[in-house]
Amino acid sequence: MAVEGGAKCVKYLLVFFNLIFWLCGLALIVVGTLVRISFSHTAIIKDYTGSPIVLILVGVVIFFIAFFGCCGAWKENRCMVSMFAVILSLIVITEIGIAIAGYVLREKLPDVLDKSFNAMVAGYNKTQEDRDSFDALQKQFKCCGGNSSADWVNFSPSRKTVPDSCCKNVTKDCGIGALGNGTIIYTEGCKPKLETVVKENILWFAVGALVVAFVQITGIVLACILMQAIRKGYEVM
């Protein structure tokens, strides 16, 4: 027979929470995608984009697991509910790990950006890809160089030229002889601006993972209670 009394209430709560899980999975996909897009503004931190990808994958898994858990709760199938609880527990552990990885990256970000900007300024003319990436970054954030426009002092033999993408009004050869001229070029570096944007995204990324994990822990508890009720002699519908 079907579960009754308090267990029946838990059953419907678990169904409701699975709808919440479904939304949480969707939220993780969105948050992970936004952080991934933020990281892809430039190749500067391309080696540190693993966490957003993992978050997106976890979101996709949750999206489908929520449907599985909802069916298990509604049908009062102990095997399905048990598998749901186990898989959800593994996902929670993964999400906590993702949040920690995000925090670690947030703390290391200044050093990562320092080294990366220095390398990209030095190698600006080595490949078209690096040049286009840096130009796009400078145009988007209205900045010049890593720490400041002075980073381009060795860009040309005259030591007074910057890439055209540093100009407030970008035109061909507008950067020639413009180093230090705040009326023609942006003098503020890109590092502080990019660091602010990425840190904000990482913060939302970590908070999103922890909030979803907390909601899922509630679901795990409800699943365990329902499993106990079914195990105590209630027949699967």
Secondary structure, DSSP 8 states (H G I E B T S, - for coil): ----HHHHHHHHHHHHHHHHHHHHHHHHHHHHHHHHHHHTT-GGGGGG-HHHHHHHHHHHHHHHHHHHHHHHHHHT-HHHHHHHHHHHHHHHHHHHHHHHHHHHHHHHHHHHHHHHHHHHHHTTTT-HHHHHHHHHHHHHHT--SSSBGGGGTTSSTTS----GGGBSS--TTTTTT-TT-TTTB--B-HHHHHHHHHHHHHHHHHHHHHHHHHHHHHHHHHHHHHHHHHHTT----
